[in-house]
């Protein structure tokens, strides 16, 4: 089973992908988490990606496509995957479709959230340095509840980068909503609800 989670920055893709992947017993592959891991390890890819990510720009397609397809082939023995943050451009979507050799994506779950709520959430977000689990600062524990890692604020959650990420999303990623809707694969969910309500709707959409 291959599920794509689509939605603007701060929609809750990372929050929901973890639960969804655990429930479906598939692997969670998050392009942003992989890129931050490359940065932390100081790889060539991490160094190349850094300046784009700091400004809230997309990392070039060829770098991201290679990274995700490599990761998917490492996990080819698993029952499937939840893709979180990829594809993000039409070029990435076409590369993914070509790599699947006719097997295709099962569903694209589009988590819709109004822009003012995205800004509020990203401004208050901290994430775990080890496992990248996100929290809201005002209700976050001292250290990550899953792995005990240190919590920190992402560089691209600064207000100027957040505004740019939302604009980049609208210009370059939002067209994928129509792309997948026209293929009959898209299901739209109300992501402005409480986390548990969004999880319930996502699981119902996958089961339908
Ligand atoms: P990435 O890490 O993918 O960032 P993003 O898409 O901007 O998504 P976010 O991680 O900001 O948000 P999310 O939807 O996962 O929300 P979360 O669950 O954390 O990408 C970062 C950068 O990497 C990009 O800008 C780009 O440079 C590069 N990149 C990545 N993929 C790329 C690609 N394919 N191509 C090119 N470049 C790429 O939730 C947000 C906050 O809200 C949290 O604090 C959470 O606790 C809270 N929250 C979640 N749900 C709810 C809810 N229902 N109610 C209230 N609060 C909630």
Boltz pocket constraint, residues with backbone or C-beta under 6 A from the ligand:
constraints:
  - pocket:
      binder: B
      contacts: [[A, 7], [A, 8], [A, 9], [A, 10], [A, 11], [A, 12], [A, 13], [A, 14], [A, 15], [A, 16], [A, 31], [A, 32], [A, 33], [A, 35], [A, 49], [A, 52], [A, 53], [A, 54], [A, 56], [A, 57], [A, 58], [A, 59], [A, 60], [A, 61], [A, 64], [A, 84], [A, 85], [A, 86], [A, 87], [A, 88], [A, 89], [A, 92], [A, 121], [A, 122], [A, 124], [A, 125], [A, 126], [A, 134], [A, 135], [A, 136], [A, 137], [A, 156], [A, 165], [A, 191], [A, 192], [A, 193], [A, 194], [A, 195], [A, 196], [A, 198]]
      max_distance: 6.0
